[in-house]
Amino acid sequence: MSLSEKTKGVLQHSRNVDKTKLKVGLGACGIAAGATEVYKELVEIVSSEGLPAVVEQTGCIGMCHNEPLVEIESRKDGRILLGNITPKKIPSIIKSYFQEGSIDPEHIVAGTHYVTEGDAFFKKQYRIVLSNCGRINPESIDEYIEMGGYEGLKKALERMTPDEIIEEVLKSGLRGRGGAGFTTGLKWKFTKQAAGSPKYLICNADEGDPGAFMDRSTLEGDPHAIIEGMTIAAYAVGASLGYIYIRAEYPLAVKRLKLAIQQAKDRAFLGDGILGSSFCFDMKIKEGAGAFVCGEETALIASIEGERGLPRLRPPFPATKGLWGLPTNINNVETYANIPRIILNGSGWYSKLGTERSKGTKVFALAGKIAKGGLIEVPMGITLKEIVYDIGGGIKEGKRFKAVQMGGPSGGCIPESLLDTVIDYDSVTKTGAIMGSGGMVVMDEETCMVEVARFFLEFTQNESCGKCTFCRIGTKRMLEILERITNGSGEQGDIERLEYLALSVKSGSLCGLGQTAPNPVLTTVRYFRDEYEVHIREKKCPAKQCRSLISYQIISNCTGCGACLRNCPVNAISGKKKEIHEIDQQKCIKCGICSDSCRFEAIEVH
Amino acid sequence: MSTIDPRQALSIINKENIKKGSLITVLQQVQEEYGYLSKEALLLISRRMSIPAAKVMGAASFYSQFRFEERGRCTVKVCQGTACHISGASKLLDVLEENLGIGKGETTEDKLFTLETVACLGCCSLAPVMMINEMTYGRLTTNKVKRIIDDYRKGRAE
C-alpha cells in the first residue's frame, strides 16, 4: 500500500467517528492543575453511562489561567470550552449536556456559539505554530495527518528541490525564534553550501529561560509538527541525522516526542527512503542535563558531544563547523514548527503577516501578575498593550501594572511608558529588552525592580560556565552590589558601578549568555532608577519586597485568633487569645507567613 | 537505591556501546538506576569508556542534574522561575526548609526528603509551583505546602 492510500484510509476512518468529543488539556500545566483526575472521571462516566462520546487527551489549549480545561466538540454545538473543571463538577455537567443539551454558563470560558471572556483572549491571536495545540491528540499521528500534517513534507519531497525550499523559507522572512532572530533561510543556505559530510540537524529544545514554556507546550501538544519541520529542513540542507536536544525537566515532552518519532518512522515520514524517495533522515533525542548555557548553540553542540557545555568562539559557525566539526543546522522548536505551514501554504501567505522586518507570528508564554496568563500566539506587529490588556485581561486583582519582562535573563523590563512598543525584533531590542524565545512575565506594583534585577543576575551568575573572565567575575561583582542594595547597605556610586560593570561584561564575553546577562540590570536602571535610589539613599523598598528593608506589624483588625502565632516558623508572635497579637521584630525573619495566614487583614508591611 | 553492582552498571554502559559522545547519556542512565553517581560508579565509567576520571567528573559536575550523594525517597523541587519568584517562591522555600529541617540541596536524616530548587518547571501560569518526584503542585500557598508535605510524611501521597 502506498503512503497516500494509507493516509486516505486513515482519513475515512476518522470521519466515520461521529461522536461528541470530550477533550481534556493534558499538558504539563493541565496535569499540575489536576486534569488527569478530570480525564479519568470523564472516561469512567462515559463508559458507565454508555454515552455517545469519546474522551480524548490534547495538548495545551492555551488558557492556562482556567486549567483544568475540557472541550466539548460536536457537529451540533461546535466547540465549547469549559474551564476550572474538577472531577466533582463532571457528573452534573455531563448529565445536563447529554440529557438536556445545556451547560451551566458559569463553566463556559469560550465556545463557537457563546459570548465569553475567552473571546477577547483568542480574538487577537493568530495561530500557526499552535494551530493544532490543544485541538488534536498529540499521541495520534492520524489526527495530525487529518489536520493537513505531513502534507508540507510531501510537497517538499515530491515537488521541490532543496534550493527551492531554501528560497521559499528565505522569501517567507522567517527569523530564528530562539531569540536572536537570525534569518532561517540564510542559515540553511550556509549549511547546504558548506563542505563536509555527513551533515547534521539539531533542534534546540533546551528551553532554559525561567518564565518560558512555549516550546514545552508545542512539543507536548504537537510533536509531529517539529518532526515534519526538521525533516523538511534536513532535506533542504542535506542532513542525514538530526538531534532534538531537550531539557530533562520536560519528561512528558520527551515521552510524546519518542512516540511521535516511532509513529513517523512506521509511516515512512522518517527513516530510510522517506515517502518512497531516496532521501533518508533519522532522528535522536538527547536529554539535556541541566545547564542554561547549553541553550547557546555551540555549548549545546559541545554537550551533545559528551563534553562540558562550554561555548566556542564563532566563527566558524555551526553551519560550516558544528557537531563533530561537520556542517550543522541548528534552529529552535518554534522555528521548525513554522516550516510545514510555510512550505504548504507558500512564503507569500506567511510573509503577509507581521511587520516589514519581522514576519509571521510569535508564541509567548504570558505569565506573572496577569489576569489571564497562558500560551498565546500573536501576529508580529501587535503592541505590548494589546497583549497585556486585550489578551491578558490586565493585571491580577486590579493592581497597577509596572513592567513586562521579555527575554528572560537575557532580556529586560519594559515600563508602562513603552507599552505601545510593537512586537518585532527591532522594536523590542530598542527598548533594551530582547524578543527572546517568548517568555513574557508581567509585573505589578508589588514587584521590586531592584530585586528582579538581583534575581536574574543570581541566575546568570550561577549559570555562567566560567570560561570568560568578565562573565564569571563581572556578574559576581554585579550580584554583590545588587545584594547589598537590596539588603539596605547600598552605597552612593553603586548604580554607576553597576552600569560600568554591565558594559564590560557585555563586551568581554564570548557567548550570548555573558553578552546579554547585564540586560535586566541595565533596563531596570534605565527605567526604574528612582527605585534603586530610594533603596540606596532612604534604605526603603517602595514595593515592600526586600526583606531587610521592611517590617511586619499587627494592627487593630487583629481578633486574636492565633492563626499567625501558630504558623510563625520562628515563634516571633505572642499574644493572648482574643487580644491583639504582637510581633517580636528581633526574632522576625520576615517570611510573610503570618500575613498569608491572617484572615482579617490585620498584618501590615511597613 | 542500592550500592553499585558492577555487572549491572557495565550492562548500562555496554548498551550505549561506548559511542563517541555518549558520556552524558551514560551518566544519566547510571544515575537513573542508582539515584546518584557514587565515586565507584564514576571510576567504573571512566575505565570502561577509557575517559580520564577527571574528565568524567568534569562533565558530571558541570550539569546540575547530576548528584553525588544518596538522596531521599521524595525529591522536592521548588521552582525558582521568574513567575514563581514574583509570586513568592522564596517564601515557600523558607517554609520547606523550616518544615523539613534541612537546607537547599540537603536530605533529611530519615532519607525521606531531599530539598532542591529548579530554575523553571514551565508551569508559570500556576505559579508558585513545586514538584515532588514526578508530581507537580501549583497555585501553592505556605499552608498548602505544609499540607502536601504532611501527606507524603504520612504516606498518603507517593
Interface residues (C-beta under 8 A of the other chain):
Chain A: A28 C29 I31 A32 A33 C64 H65 E67 E207 G208 D209 P210 G211 A212 F213 R216 S217 A248 E249 Y250 P251 K286 E287 G288 A289 G290 A291 F292 S303 I304 E305 G306 E307 R308 G309 W324 A365 L366 A367 G368 K369 G373 G374 Q405 G408 G439 V441 M443 T447 V452 F455 F456 F459 E463 C465 N567 P569 V570 I589 C591 G592 I593 D596 S597
Chain B: K20 G21 S22 L23 I24 T25 L27 Q28 G58 A59 F62 Y63 S64 Q65 F66 Q80 G81 T82 A83 C84 H85 I86 S87 G88 K91 D94 V95 E98 N99 V118 A119 C120 L121 G122 C123 C124 S125 L126 A127 V129 E134 T136 Y137 G138 R139 T141 T142 N143
